[in-house]
Amino acid sequence: PPPFTGVWMGDSKLCAIGVHCGSHITSHGLALNCCTDLSWFEHIVPCGLEGKGVTSLSHELGQHVAVSHVLEPFLDSFQEVFECTLVSSEDPG
């Protein structure tokens, strides 16, 4: 529940999910940390949550996990869960 939205591994956020509404426009997105340099998060309070950390798939699995390795299975799962068809801006038509 808010403010702890996203995907968590213990007290560390693995994936941030957000929605912004303003000026009659809504936008949404997510950030899945695959091989993120986590040292940058030492200089901020991630998501404004004191005492919480940030993690990545690479850190949790103990091996390098590239975005290119995660993208296709992630998109496949997204389509299955949300019962939709994703269309790339690179797809013709």
N, C-alpha and C positions, 0 to 999 in steps of 0.2 A: 504493500500500500504506500501511497505518497508519504514522505518524500523518497521512499526506497524503491522507486520504479526501476526497471531494468532487469538485468540478469546478474545474480550475485554468486560468488564463491566465498562462503563465510562472510567476513566483513569487508570483502573487496569486490568492487563492481567490475564485471567482465564486459557488459554491454549496456550502453546508455540508450534509452528510448525517450523521445520527446515529441511534443506537439506545441506549436506556437500559433496563436490566433491574434490577428491585429490588422487594422485597416481593411477589413472585409476580405482578408486573405488568410487561409490556414496552410500551414506547412508542417511536415512531420519527418521524422528520420530516426535513424539509429546508428550507433557506432559500436561495432564489435571489435574489440581489441585482439588482433591476431598476433602480430609481432611488433607491437608498439614499444617505443623507448619509454619505459615507465618512469625513468628518472625525472622527466619533465613534471610529473605530478607531485614531486616533492616540494615544488615552489608555489603550489596553489592548494586551495581547499576544493577538491573535485566535487562538482555538483553541489557545492555549498554545504556538504555534509561533514562536519567536524568528526574526527576520530574514525573515519572510514577510509579505505584504501582503494586502489585500482589494480587490476591484474590483467593478464592476457592469456590467450590460449597457449602461446609458447611458454610462458612462465609456468602455468599450471601443468602442462604436459611434459615439461623438461626437455623440449626439442623445438626447433624452429618450425613455426606454422605460418606459411605465407598466405596472404589474402587469396592468391590464385588457387590455392588448394582448398579453400573454404567456400569460395564464391558459388560454384555450381551446386554443391550439396545444400548450401544455405538457401539458395533461390528455389531449389526443388522442394525443400521442406516448407518454405514460405507459401508456395503455391498450394501445397497439399493442405496445410493448416487453414489458410484463408479461402480455400476453394476458389482460386482465381487463376488467370493466365497472365503472366508478366510479359510485357512487350518492351523490347529494347528500342531506344531511340535510334539505334543503328540498323534495326530491322526495316526493310522496305515496306511501305504501305502501312 
